Amino acid sequence: MGVPSAPGSDNLTNFSRLTNEQKTTWSRDFWKMARNLSFMNQFAGRGSNAMIQRVTDLTKSEKGTRAVLTLLADMQSDGIVGDNILEGNEEGLRSYDTVINIDQLRNANRLEGRVADQKSIVTFRENSRDQLAYWFADRLDQMAFLALAGVGLDKTNKGADRKALPDGKKWTDLEWAADIKAPTANRHLRWSKTDGDLATGDTSALTAADTITYNSLVWAKAHAKDEYIRGIRSSGGEEVFHVFLCPKAMARLKLDPDYIANVRSAMPRSGKNPLFAGTTSVMVDGLIIHEFRHAFNTVNAASGSKWGSGNVDGCRVSLCGAQSLGFADIGTAEWNEKEFDYGNQKGISISKIFGFLRPQFHNDHTGQVEDFGVLNIDYAL
């Protein structure tokens, strides 16, 4: 007498007949894989010390249920000295609730032609999960780094216009797309080789000579600290900042003599030294520098719409502290299967509700609304 099958186990090879529990398992597998493949997810966390703060719960308010990111302003008073009365002189905590709008993104695979055997159905599910997870992770990364750079979703991460699509198929139709704003005045700089210093952000003023240097990053970190951008507290208690640049900008930096000298002397001359290991991330002077292909640049921008006089390729380098970006990660992903053409064709769809926001707040030190945790610096390539 054979061993009876578990309830619903036959559904695994019966397309579009998964139980709710099995659909949940495939949904979770997809989302787990997508998160593991996503570069930006490495920097996401639940607390206010995360570079990308993940908000997973919706908060009820008078305006409905919303994803809320809370920013706390620094206390300003000098306290009460000696035995003078403290009661009645307490300083209130000032919090800024920032709403992250959310929307749904979906995609699907469709297999044209009959899936002849049960093994093929399982393989189709696995292939769809893998391909859709990679697609979703890559799109999350693209969106996150456009939001960090203050570039609209009508652009690619290399500066080209996104393909024109009908309404409802464009990223700019997402509910949170309009919340992506240009970097604020005191959080947007450019490097001027002529002056040997950072200058006010202005892409039209960039020249081909204004390429990235180690010296410029040292000044950028100093500017971030002077402007009260809070770093990310490491396990040792030190504040660090994450810096993201495109591969060509990283290549320029690696050829800078000051960078070479500092990385060479900062670590032992061995395979663990990033200078010899060829790693894409390196920590120097409290800056963790990452090379990433989706850091915004203008390599594919049309001639005349690049930077400088219209023909200078550039990269926007994002120096990020705590709460640089808010990520509303609401619920698990949805996995659905459907048959078409009387069962001759199979399709698998995934969907996820999420949203990004680069938070801003009223800065006590500048008296202006500023980006909370990120400083963007423009360089020529």
C-alpha positions as CSV (number, residue, x, y, z in Angstrom):
1,M,0.0,0.0,0.0
2,G,1.5,3.3,-1.1
3,V,2.0,6.4,1.1
4,P,-0.8,8.9,0.6
5,S,0.0,12.2,-0.9
6,A,-0.2,15.3,1.3
7,P,-3.4,17.3,0.8
8,G,-3.1,19.6,-2.2
9,S,0.3,18.2,-3.3
10,D,-1.0,17.3,-6.7
11,N,-1.7,20.9,-7.3
12,L,2.1,21.6,-7.6
13,T,2.0,20.1,-11.1
14,N,-1.5,21.2,-11.9
15,F,-1.1,24.6,-13.4
16,S,-3.3,27.5,-11.9
17,R,-4.5,25.1,-9.2
18,L,-2.2,26.0,-6.3
19,T,-3.8,26.2,-2.9
20,N,-3.6,29.5,-1.0
21,E,-0.8,28.1,1.1
22,Q,1.2,27.1,-2.0
23,K,0.6,30.5,-3.6
24,T,1.9,32.1,-0.4
25,T,5.0,30.0,-0.5
26,W,5.8,30.9,-4.1
27,S,5.0,34.6,-3.3
28,R,7.4,34.6,-0.4
29,D,10.1,32.7,-2.3
30,F,9.9,35.3,-5.1
31,W,10.1,38.3,-2.8
32,K,12.9,36.8,-0.7
33,M,14.9,36.2,-3.9
34,A,14.1,39.7,-5.2
35,R,15.3,41.3,-1.9
36,N,18.4,39.2,-1.9
37,L,19.2,40.2,-5.5
38,S,18.5,43.9,-4.8
39,F,21.6,46.1,-4.3
40,M,19.7,48.8,-2.4
41,N,18.3,46.2,0.0
42,Q,21.7,45.8,1.6
43,F,21.3,49.3,3.0
44,A,17.7,49.0,4.2
45,G,16.7,48.5,7.8
46,R,13.8,49.1,10.2
47,G,15.4,51.7,12.5
48,S,16.3,55.3,12.1
49,N,20.0,54.4,11.9
50,A,19.5,52.7,8.5
51,M,20.5,54.5,5.4
52,I,17.2,53.3,3.8
53,Q,14.5,53.1,6.4
54,R,12.0,50.4,5.6
55,V,8.4,51.1,6.6
56,T,6.4,47.9,6.7
57,D,3.3,49.0,8.7
58,L,0.5,51.4,7.8
59,T,-0.4,54.0,10.3
60,K,-4.0,55.1,10.8
61,S,-4.7,58.8,10.8
62,E,-7.4,61.3,10.1
63,K,-6.5,61.2,6.4
64,G,-6.7,57.4,6.2
65,T,-4.1,54.6,6.5
66,R,-0.7,55.7,5.3
67,A,3.0,54.7,5.3
68,V,4.7,57.2,7.7
69,L,8.4,57.9,8.1
70,T,9.1,59.8,11.3
71,L,12.1,62.2,11.4
72,L,13.2,63.6,14.8
73,A,14.8,67.1,14.9
74,D,17.8,67.7,17.2
75,M,17.0,69.4,20.6
76,Q,18.0,73.0,20.6
77,S,18.0,74.3,24.2
78,D,21.0,74.4,26.5
79,G,19.2,72.8,29.4
80,I,18.8,74.1,33.0
81,V,21.8,74.5,35.2
82,G,22.3,73.9,38.9
83,D,19.2,73.7,41.2
84,N,17.1,76.0,39.0
85,I,13.6,74.7,38.3
86,L,13.3,72.3,35.4
87,E,9.6,71.7,35.6
88,G,7.8,73.9,33.1
89,N,11.0,74.4,31.1
90,E,11.1,71.0,29.4
91,E,11.9,70.8,25.8
92,G,9.4,69.1,23.6
93,L,10.4,66.5,21.0
94,R,9.9,67.8,17.5
95,S,9.0,65.1,15.1
96,Y,8.2,65.4,11.4
97,D,5.8,62.7,10.0
98,T,6.6,62.2,6.3
99,V,4.1,60.2,4.3
100,I,5.5,57.8,1.7
101,N,2.9,57.3,-1.1
102,I,2.6,53.8,-2.3
103,D,1.5,52.0,-5.5
104,Q,1.6,48.7,-7.2
105,L,4.1,47.4,-9.8
106,R,3.3,44.2,-11.8
107,N,4.8,42.0,-14.4
108,A,4.2,38.6,-15.9
109,N,5.7,35.7,-17.9
110,R,3.6,33.9,-20.6
111,L,4.5,30.6,-22.1
112,E,3.1,30.2,-25.5
113,G,2.3,26.6,-26.3
114,R,1.3,23.5,-24.3
115,V,3.3,22.5,-21.2
116,A,3.3,18.8,-22.0
117,D,4.4,17.2,-18.8
118,Q,4.2,17.9,-15.1
119,K,7.9,18.4,-14.7
120,S,7.8,21.3,-17.2
121,I,5.1,23.1,-15.1
122,V,7.4,23.1,-12.1
123,T,10.3,24.2,-14.2
124,F,8.2,27.0,-15.7
125,R,7.3,28.2,-12.2
126,E,11.0,28.1,-11.1
127,N,12.2,29.9,-14.2
128,S,9.5,32.6,-13.9
129,R,10.3,33.1,-10.2
130,D,14.0,33.5,-10.9
131,Q,13.5,35.9,-13.9
132,L,10.8,38.0,-12.3
133,A,12.8,38.3,-9.1
134,Y,15.9,39.5,-11.0
135,W,13.7,41.9,-13.0
136,F,12.0,43.3,-9.9
137,A,15.2,43.7,-7.9
138,D,16.8,45.6,-10.8
139,R,13.8,47.9,-11.1
140,L,13.8,48.6,-7.4
141,D,17.5,49.5,-7.6
142,Q,16.8,51.8,-10.6
143,M,14.0,53.6,-8.8
144,A,15.8,53.9,-5.5
145,F,18.9,55.5,-7.0
146,L,16.8,57.9,-9.2
147,A,15.0,59.0,-6.0
148,L,18.3,59.4,-4.1
149,A,19.7,61.6,-6.9
150,G,16.5,63.7,-7.3
151,V,16.0,62.6,-10.9
152,G,12.4,61.9,-12.2
153,L,11.2,58.5,-13.2
154,D,10.9,59.7,-16.8
155,K,14.7,59.3,-17.1
156,T,16.8,56.1,-17.1
157,N,19.7,55.9,-14.7
158,K,22.1,56.8,-17.6
159,G,20.2,60.0,-18.4
160,A,18.2,58.9,-21.5
161,D,14.5,59.5,-21.8
162,R,12.5,56.4,-20.9
163,K,10.6,54.8,-23.7
164,A,7.3,56.5,-24.4
165,L,4.4,54.2,-23.3
166,P,0.6,54.6,-23.0
167,D,-0.8,55.9,-19.7
168,G,-0.8,53.3,-17.0
169,K,2.4,51.7,-18.2
170,K,4.8,54.5,-17.4
171,W,6.7,54.7,-14.1
172,T,5.7,58.4,-13.9
173,D,2.1,57.2,-13.4
174,L,3.1,55.6,-10.0
175,E,1.4,57.5,-7.1
176,W,4.8,58.4,-5.5
177,A,6.6,59.4,-8.7
178,A,5.7,63.1,-8.4
179,D,7.3,63.1,-4.9
180,I,10.8,62.9,-6.4
181,K,12.1,66.4,-6.2
182,A,15.4,67.9,-7.2
183,P,18.1,68.1,-4.5
184,T,17.7,71.0,-2.1
185,A,20.0,74.0,-2.3
186,N,22.4,73.1,0.6
187,R,22.4,69.4,-0.3
188,H,23.5,69.8,-3.9
189,L,27.1,70.6,-4.8
190,R,29.5,70.2,-7.7
191,W,33.3,69.8,-7.8
192,S,35.3,72.6,-9.4
193,K,38.8,71.6,-10.4
194,T,39.6,75.3,-11.2
195,D,38.8,76.3,-7.6
196,G,39.9,73.1,-6.0
197,D,36.8,73.2,-3.9
198,L,33.1,72.3,-3.8
199,A,30.7,74.8,-5.3
200,T,26.9,75.3,-5.4
201,G,25.3,72.6,-7.5
202,D,24.8,73.7,-11.1
203,T,25.0,71.1,-13.8
204,S,25.4,73.8,-16.5
205,A,28.6,75.1,-14.8
206,L,30.3,71.7,-14.9
207,T,33.4,71.4,-17.2
208,A,35.1,68.3,-18.5
209,A,38.0,68.8,-16.1
210,D,35.8,68.6,-13.0
211,T,36.3,64.9,-12.4
212,I,36.2,63.1,-9.1
213,T,39.2,63.2,-6.7
214,Y,39.8,61.8,-3.2
215,N,40.3,65.4,-2.1
216,S,36.8,66.3,-3.2
217,L,35.3,63.4,-1.2
218,V,37.1,64.6,2.0
219,W,35.6,68.0,1.5
220,A,32.2,66.5,0.8
221,K,32.3,64.6,4.1
222,A,33.3,67.8,6.0
223,H,30.4,69.7,4.3
224,A,27.9,66.9,5.3
225,K,29.0,67.1,8.9
226,D,28.9,70.9,9.0
227,E,25.4,70.8,7.6
228,Y,24.3,68.4,10.3
229,I,23.7,65.4,8.1
230,R,23.7,62.5,10.5
231,G,25.9,59.6,9.7
232,I,25.2,56.0,10.2
233,R,26.4,54.8,13.7
234,S,28.6,51.8,13.2
235,S,29.1,49.0,15.8
236,G,32.2,50.8,17.1
237,G,30.3,54.0,17.7
238,E,31.8,55.9,14.8
239,E,29.7,57.7,12.2
240,V,30.1,56.5,8.6
241,F,28.6,57.6,5.3
242,H,27.9,55.5,2.2
243,V,29.0,57.0,-1.1
244,F,27.6,55.7,-4.4
245,L,29.2,56.4,-7.8
246,C,28.9,54.9,-11.3
247,P,31.6,52.6,-12.7
248,K,33.3,55.3,-14.8
249,A,33.5,57.7,-11.8
250,M,34.9,54.8,-9.7
251,A,37.5,54.3,-12.4
252,R,38.5,58.0,-12.3
253,L,38.8,57.8,-8.5
254,K,41.0,54.7,-8.6
255,L,43.4,56.6,-10.9
256,D,43.6,59.5,-8.5
257,P,47.1,59.5,-6.8
258,D,45.7,60.6,-3.5
259,Y,43.1,57.9,-3.5
260,I,45.8,55.3,-4.4
261,A,48.1,56.4,-1.6
262,N,45.4,56.4,1.0
263,V,43.9,53.0,0.2
264,R,47.4,51.5,-0.1
265,S,48.4,52.8,3.3
266,A,45.1,52.2,5.0
267,M,45.2,48.4,4.7
268,P,47.9,45.8,4.6
269,R,49.5,44.9,1.3
270,S,47.6,41.7,0.7
271,G,44.7,40.2,-1.2
272,K,42.4,41.8,1.3
273,N,43.4,45.3,0.2
274,P,40.7,46.6,-2.2
275,L,43.5,48.0,-4.3
276,F,44.6,44.5,-5.2
277,A,41.4,42.5,-4.6
278,G,39.4,44.5,-7.2
279,T,36.4,44.9,-4.9
280,T,33.6,47.3,-5.8
281,S,33.4,48.8,-2.3
282,V,36.1,50.3,-0.1
283,M,36.1,52.2,3.2
284,V,38.5,55.1,3.7
285,D,38.2,58.0,6.1
286,G,34.8,57.1,7.3
287,L,33.4,56.9,3.8
288,I,32.3,53.5,2.4
289,I,32.6,54.0,-1.3
290,H,30.5,51.8,-3.6
291,E,30.6,51.4,-7.3
292,F,27.1,50.7,-8.7
293,R,25.9,50.8,-12.3
294,H,22.6,52.5,-11.4
295,A,24.2,55.6,-9.7
296,F,22.8,58.4,-11.9
297,N,24.9,59.6,-14.9
298,T,24.4,61.2,-18.3
299,V,26.2,58.7,-20.5
300,N,23.1,57.9,-22.6
301,A,21.6,61.4,-22.4
302,A,21.0,63.0,-25.8
303,S,23.6,65.4,-27.2
304,G,22.8,68.9,-26.0
305,S,21.0,67.6,-22.9
306,K,24.1,66.4,-21.0
307,W,25.8,68.7,-18.5
308,G,28.0,71.7,-18.9
309,S,27.5,73.3,-22.3
310,G,25.4,70.3,-23.2
311,N,28.1,67.8,-24.1
312,V,29.8,67.0,-20.7
313,D,29.0,63.5,-19.4
314,G,28.6,63.6,-15.6
315,C,27.8,61.4,-12.6
316,R,25.8,62.4,-9.6
317,V,27.5,61.0,-6.5
318,S,25.2,60.5,-3.5
319,L,26.8,60.7,-0.1
320,C,24.3,59.1,2.3
321,G,23.8,59.2,6.0
322,A,21.0,57.9,8.1
323,Q,17.4,58.0,6.8
324,S,18.6,59.1,3.3
325,L,15.6,57.3,1.7
326,G,12.3,56.0,2.9
327,F,11.1,52.6,1.5
328,A,7.5,51.6,2.1
329,D,7.5,47.8,1.8
330,I,3.9,47.0,2.3
331,G,2.8,43.3,2.5
332,T,4.1,40.4,0.7
333,A,4.3,40.0,-3.1
334,E,1.3,38.5,-4.9
335,W,1.8,35.4,-7.1
336,N,-1.0,34.5,-9.6
337,E,-1.2,31.9,-12.3
338,K,-3.6,31.9,-15.3
339,E,-4.3,29.7,-18.3
340,F,-5.2,31.1,-21.7
341,D,-6.5,29.7,-25.0
342,Y,-8.4,26.8,-23.4
343,G,-5.3,25.8,-21.3
344,N,-2.9,25.9,-24.2
345,Q,-0.9,28.8,-22.8
346,K,0.3,29.5,-19.3
347,G,1.0,32.8,-17.5
348,I,2.5,33.8,-14.1
349,S,2.2,37.3,-12.7
350,I,3.7,39.0,-9.7
351,S,2.8,42.3,-8.1
352,K,4.1,44.3,-5.1
353,I,3.0,47.4,-3.3
354,F,5.8,49.8,-2.4
355,G,7.0,53.4,-2.6
356,F,10.2,55.5,-2.2
357,L,10.7,58.9,-0.8
358,R,13.8,61.1,-0.2
359,P,12.6,62.8,3.0
360,Q,13.0,66.5,3.6
361,F,12.6,68.6,6.8
362,H,12.9,72.1,8.1
363,N,16.6,72.5,9.0
364,D,17.2,74.5,12.2
365,H,20.7,75.5,11.1
366,T,19.8,76.8,7.6
367,G,16.2,77.8,8.3
368,Q,15.2,76.1,5.0
369,V,13.6,72.8,4.0
370,E,16.5,70.4,3.2
371,D,17.0,66.8,2.2
372,F,17.3,65.0,5.5
373,G,20.1,62.5,5.0
374,V,21.8,62.8,1.5
375,L,24.3,65.1,-0.1
376,N,24.5,65.0,-3.9
377,I,27.7,66.1,-5.7
378,D,28.0,66.4,-9.4
379,Y,31.2,65.4,-11.2
380,A,32.3,65.2,-14.8
381,L,33.2,61.8,-16.3
